[in-house]
């Protein structure tokens, strides 16, 4: 398992743990709001947990526009970690 796989797995675990309606099987295509039940407050909390959990800089609102699915969350965090490295 690569470091990238481990990071993606950890992100998915955090999303599942925080999801108001966790899915039995968390796929990248699942929508945060419609499928997993996130609302705006819960999405903000998820963002803070990810920032702290991965020691990321704070995301600006414009960076989060269009992040609607689990796979997009994984891509965003992974990309941020690559840029920072």
N, CA, C and O atoms as a DFTB+ gen file, in Angstrom:
340 C
 N C O
     1  1       0.845      -1.185       0.000
     2  2       0.000       0.000       0.000
     3  2       0.885       1.240       0.000
     4  3       1.788       1.357       0.828
     5  1       0.633       2.163      -0.918
     6  2       1.442       3.374      -1.013
     7  2       0.980       4.400       0.011
     8  3      -0.086       4.270       0.612
     9  1       1.803       5.417       0.193
    10  2       1.445       6.503       1.100
    11  2       0.164       7.174       0.633
    12  3      -0.686       7.542       1.444
    13  1       0.031       7.333      -0.683
    14  2      -1.173       7.956      -1.234
    15  2      -2.418       7.127      -0.918
    16  3      -3.471       7.684      -0.606
    17  1      -2.305       5.810      -0.995
    18  2      -3.426       4.926      -0.644
    19  2      -3.782       5.068       0.832
    20  3      -4.958       5.097       1.196
    21  1      -2.764       5.155       1.671
    22  2      -2.980       5.296       3.106
    23  2      -3.681       6.615       3.414
    24  3      -4.598       6.651       4.234
    25  1      -3.258       7.696       2.765
    26  2      -3.883       9.004       2.952
    27  2      -5.340       8.938       2.505
    28  3      -6.229       9.398       3.222
    29  1      -5.589       8.376       1.338
    30  2      -6.953       8.271       0.821
    31  2      -7.825       7.448       1.765
    32  3      -8.982       7.794       2.007
    33  1      -7.280       6.379       2.290
    34  2      -8.033       5.527       3.218
    35  2      -8.380       6.303       4.493
    36  3      -9.497       6.206       5.001
    37  1      -7.433       7.056       4.993
    38  2      -7.667       7.853       6.209
    39  2      -8.721       8.926       5.966
    40  3      -9.562       9.174       6.831
    41  1      -8.684       9.566       4.797
    42  2      -9.684      10.578       4.451
    43  2     -11.068       9.936       4.424
    44  3     -12.022      10.474       4.986
    45  1     -11.169       8.787       3.770
    46  2     -12.466       8.093       3.690
    47  2     -12.969       7.700       5.080
    48  3     -14.171       7.765       5.339
    49  1     -12.073       7.297       5.970
    50  2     -12.476       6.943       7.337
    51  2     -13.035       8.166       8.062
    52  3     -14.037       8.063       8.770
    53  1     -12.393       9.319       7.891
    54  2     -12.873      10.543       8.529
    55  2     -14.231      10.950       7.969
    56  3     -15.126      11.335       8.721
    57  1     -14.386      10.865       6.651
    58  2     -15.670      11.212       6.023
    59  2     -16.759      10.287       6.560
    60  3     -17.845      10.748       6.909
    61  1     -16.481       9.004       6.627
    62  2     -17.461       8.036       7.129
    63  2     -17.811       8.326       8.582
    64  3     -18.983       8.292       8.956
    65  1     -16.813       8.607       9.396
    66  2     -17.042       8.868      10.814
    67  2     -17.889      10.115      11.038
    68  3     -18.649      10.182      12.004
    69  1     -17.765      11.091      10.162
    70  2     -18.483      12.350      10.339
    71  2     -19.802      12.415       9.573
    72  3     -20.595      13.330       9.794
    73  1     -20.043      11.485       8.702
    74  2     -21.250      11.515       7.870
    75  2     -22.496      11.280       8.708
    76  3     -22.558      10.309       9.462
    77  1     -23.491      12.155       8.588
    78  2     -24.756      11.939       9.287
    79  2     -25.459      10.648       8.849
    80  3     -26.131       9.998       9.649
    81  1     -25.296      10.287       7.574
    82  2     -25.868       9.036       7.052
    83  2     -24.754       8.233       6.393
    84  3     -24.678       8.191       5.165
    85  1     -23.890       7.594       7.176
    86  2     -22.762       6.859       6.586
    87  2     -23.238       5.722       5.685
    88  3     -24.220       5.043       5.985
    89  1     -22.538       5.531       4.594
    90  2     -22.857       4.466       3.649
    91  2     -22.169       3.178       4.094
    92  3     -21.096       3.206       4.695
    93  1     -22.799       2.064       3.790
    94  2     -22.193       0.768       4.112
    95  2     -20.862       0.617       3.390
    96  3     -19.895       0.097       3.947
    97  1     -20.826       1.074       2.155
    98  2     -19.601       1.036       1.352
    99  2     -19.362       2.433       0.802
   100  3     -20.168       2.943       0.024
   101  1     -18.265       3.049       1.202
   102  2     -17.988       4.429       0.821
   103  2     -17.231       4.475      -0.494
   104  3     -16.031       4.204      -0.535
   105  1     -17.928       4.818      -1.566
   106  2     -17.297       4.941      -2.875
   107  2     -16.997       6.388      -3.192
   108  3     -17.633       7.293      -2.653
   109  1     -16.028       6.609      -4.068
   110  2     -15.633       7.964      -4.444
   111  2     -16.746       8.741      -5.128
   112  3     -16.722       9.972      -5.139
   113  1     -17.718       8.042      -5.698
   114  2     -18.784       8.719      -6.429
   115  2     -19.898       9.229      -5.514
   116  3     -20.761       9.982      -5.966
   117  1     -19.897       8.836      -4.243
   118  2     -20.954       9.275      -3.329
   119  2     -20.899      10.781      -3.115
   120  3     -19.829      11.369      -2.953
   121  1     -22.085      11.390      -3.120
   122  2     -22.193      12.836      -2.921
   123  2     -22.278      13.136      -1.430
   124  3     -22.996      12.466      -0.687
   125  1     -21.542      14.143      -1.011
   126  2     -21.468      14.484       0.402
   127  2     -22.830      14.894       0.963
   128  3     -23.215      14.446       2.043
   129  1     -23.547      15.727       0.248
   130  2     -24.817      16.248       0.752
   131  2     -25.956      15.261       0.520
   132  3     -26.625      14.840       1.464
   133  1     -26.169      14.898      -0.734
   134  2     -27.327      14.083      -1.080
   135  2     -27.234      12.652      -0.548
   136  3     -28.222      12.115      -0.048
   137  1     -26.067      12.036      -0.650
   138  2     -25.932      10.624      -0.272
   139  2     -25.550      10.418       1.197
   140  3     -26.034       9.492       1.848
   141  1     -24.675      11.292       1.711
   142  2     -24.150      11.086       3.064
   143  2     -24.772      12.009       4.110
   144  3     -24.499      11.868       5.302
   145  1     -25.608      12.953       3.672
   146  2     -26.368      13.784       4.599
   147  2     -25.644      14.966       5.213
   148  3     -26.118      15.529       6.200
   149  1     -24.504      15.359       4.654
   150  2     -23.799      16.527       5.188
   151  2     -24.613      17.794       4.937
   152  3     -25.230      17.946       3.882
   153  1     -24.609      18.702       5.914
   154  2     -25.153      20.039       5.713
   155  2     -23.972      21.013       5.770
   156  3     -22.827      20.592       5.935
   157  1     -24.248      22.295       5.637
   158  2     -23.149      23.267       5.546
   159  2     -22.283      23.279       6.809
   160  3     -21.060      23.374       6.715
   161  1     -22.896      23.184       7.972
   162  2     -22.116      23.179       9.217
   163  2     -21.242      21.935       9.310
   164  3     -20.068      22.015       9.674
   165  1     -21.814      20.803       8.984
   166  2     -21.052      19.546       9.050
   167  2     -19.915      19.546       8.028
   168  3     -18.848      18.992       8.296
   169  1     -20.125      20.153       6.873
   170  2     -19.051      20.260       5.874
   171  2     -17.916      21.133       6.399
   172  3     -16.742      20.833       6.177
   173  1     -18.266      22.213       7.096
   174  2     -17.227      23.064       7.689
   175  2     -16.442      22.280       8.735
   176  3     -15.218      22.387       8.806
   177  1     -17.143      21.495       9.544
   178  2     -16.475      20.679      10.560
   179  2     -15.552      19.650       9.911
   180  3     -14.441      19.422      10.389
   181  1     -16.011      19.032       8.827
   182  2     -15.173      18.071       8.101
   183  2     -13.913      18.748       7.580
   184  3     -12.820      18.188       7.664
   185  1     -14.066      19.943       7.046
   186  2     -12.916      20.693       6.532
   187  2     -11.892      20.940       7.638
   188  3     -10.694      20.746       7.431
   189  1     -12.355      21.362       8.797
   190  2     -11.451      21.627       9.925
   191  2     -10.760      20.338      10.384
   192  3      -9.561      20.343      10.664
   193  1     -11.509      19.244      10.461
   194  2     -10.928      17.959      10.870
   195  2      -9.845      17.525       9.883
   196  3      -8.786      17.049      10.293
   197  1     -10.107      17.685       8.592
   198  2      -9.109      17.324       7.577
   199  2      -7.879      18.226       7.666
   200  3      -6.748      17.749       7.585
   201  1      -8.104      19.537       7.832
   202  2      -6.979      20.471       7.940
   203  2      -6.091      20.122       9.137
   204  3      -4.864      20.104       9.030
   205  1      -6.717      19.850      10.252
   206  2      -5.954      19.525      11.470
   207  2      -5.348      18.126      11.391
   208  3      -4.203      17.918      11.791
   209  1      -6.109      17.181      10.882
   210  2      -5.654      15.798      10.826
   211  2      -4.465      15.583       9.907
   212  3      -3.649      14.688      10.128
   213  1      -4.373      16.417       8.864
   214  2      -3.274      16.282       7.901
   215  2      -2.315      17.467       7.957
   216  3      -1.434      17.597       7.108
   217  1      -2.488      18.335       8.961
   218  2      -1.635      19.514       9.133
   219  2      -1.596      20.342       7.845
   220  3      -0.529      20.665       7.324
   221  1      -2.783      20.672       7.351
   222  2      -2.916      21.427       6.101
   223  2      -3.131      22.901       6.403
   224  3      -3.614      23.256       7.479
   225  1      -2.769      23.766       5.446
   226  2      -3.139      25.179       5.606
   227  2      -4.657      25.298       5.491
   228  3      -5.313      24.417       4.936
   229  1      -5.201      26.370       6.010
   230  2      -6.653      26.571       5.917
   231  2      -7.073      26.703       4.462
   232  3      -6.441      27.405       3.673
   233  1      -8.146      26.017       4.131
   234  2      -8.701      26.141       2.789
   235  2      -9.536      27.414       2.703
   236  3     -10.269      27.754       3.631
   237  1      -9.416      28.102       1.591
   238  2     -10.255      29.255       1.322
   239  2     -11.555      28.761       0.689
   240  3     -11.553      27.736       0.008
   241  1     -12.646      29.461       0.899
   242  2     -13.935      29.013       0.353
   243  2     -13.898      28.721      -1.143
   244  3     -14.530      27.770      -1.602
   245  1     -13.170      29.522      -1.904
   246  2     -13.120      29.310      -3.358
   247  2     -12.405      28.008      -3.734
   248  3     -12.614      27.483      -4.828
   249  1     -11.565      27.484      -2.835
   250  2     -10.899      26.202      -3.087
   251  2     -11.856      25.021      -2.903
   252  3     -11.619      23.930      -3.422
   253  1     -12.922      25.252      -2.169
   254  2     -13.854      24.176      -1.837
   255  2     -15.055      24.111      -2.780
   256  3     -15.824      23.150      -2.745
   257  1     -15.214      25.127      -3.618
   258  2     -16.323      25.130      -4.566
   259  2     -16.153      23.963      -5.527
   260  3     -15.077      23.752      -6.087
   261  1     -17.212      23.222      -5.705
   262  2     -17.165      22.092      -6.623
   263  2     -16.718      20.786      -5.990
   264  3     -16.704      19.752      -6.657
   265  1     -16.351      20.815      -4.707
   266  2     -15.981      19.577      -4.018
   267  2     -17.281      18.994      -3.461
   268  3     -17.724      19.347      -2.368
   269  1     -17.875      18.099      -4.239
   270  2     -19.206      17.598      -3.924
   271  2     -19.237      16.106      -3.617
   272  3     -20.208      15.610      -3.045
   273  1     -18.188      15.391      -3.990
   274  2     -18.157      13.938      -3.842
   275  2     -16.946      13.506      -3.018
   276  3     -15.973      14.247      -2.878
   277  1     -17.025      12.316      -2.488
   278  2     -15.943      11.775      -1.653
   279  2     -14.619      11.779      -2.416
   280  3     -13.589      12.168      -1.865
   281  1     -14.638      11.353      -3.667
   282  2     -13.420      11.325      -4.475
   283  2     -12.791      12.695      -4.644
   284  3     -11.568      12.820      -4.707
   285  1     -13.624      13.717      -4.717
   286  2     -13.102      15.082      -4.854
   287  2     -12.447      15.553      -3.559
   288  3     -11.486      16.322      -3.599
   289  1     -12.953      15.104      -2.416
   290  2     -12.316      15.416      -1.135
   291  2     -10.934      14.767      -1.096
   292  3      -9.955      15.402      -0.704
   293  1     -10.861      13.509      -1.499
   294  2      -9.585      12.791      -1.528
   295  2      -8.600      13.515      -2.449
   296  3      -7.442      13.716      -2.086
   297  1      -9.060      13.905      -3.638
   298  2      -8.193      14.619      -4.594
   299  2      -7.691      15.932      -4.016
   300  3      -6.510      16.254      -4.147
   301  1      -8.574      16.695      -3.376
   302  2      -8.198      17.992      -2.822
   303  2      -7.115      17.847      -1.762
   304  3      -6.105      18.549      -1.809
   305  1      -7.315      16.951      -0.815
   306  2      -6.344      16.777       0.264
   307  2      -5.031      16.214      -0.283
   308  3      -3.952      16.669       0.096
   309  1      -5.124      15.228      -1.170
   310  2      -3.924      14.626      -1.748
   311  2      -3.115      15.665      -2.527
   312  3      -1.891      15.726      -2.407
   313  1      -3.797      16.465      -3.312
   314  2      -3.135      17.520      -4.093
   315  2      -2.472      18.544      -3.180
   316  3      -1.356      18.992      -3.446
   317  1      -3.160      18.910      -2.109
   318  2      -2.588      19.886      -1.151
   319  2      -1.332      19.316      -0.499
   320  3      -0.343      20.029      -0.324
   321  1      -1.368      18.044      -0.143
   322  2      -0.191      17.417       0.475
   323  2       0.978      17.343      -0.506
   324  3       2.132      17.514      -0.111
   325  1       0.683      17.088      -1.780
   326  2       1.749      17.019      -2.796
   327  2       2.400      18.376      -2.996
   328  3       3.622      18.460      -3.125
   329  1       1.613      19.429      -3.026
   330  2       2.136      20.785      -3.227
   331  2       2.990      21.193      -2.042
   332  3       4.009      21.867      -2.196
   333  1       2.566      20.781      -0.868
   334  2       3.275      21.151       0.362
   335  2       4.588      20.396       0.525
   336  3       5.506      20.881       1.186
   337  1       4.681      19.220      -0.070
   338  2       5.854      18.359       0.121
   339  2       7.085      18.875      -0.580
   340  3       8.144      18.252      -0.506
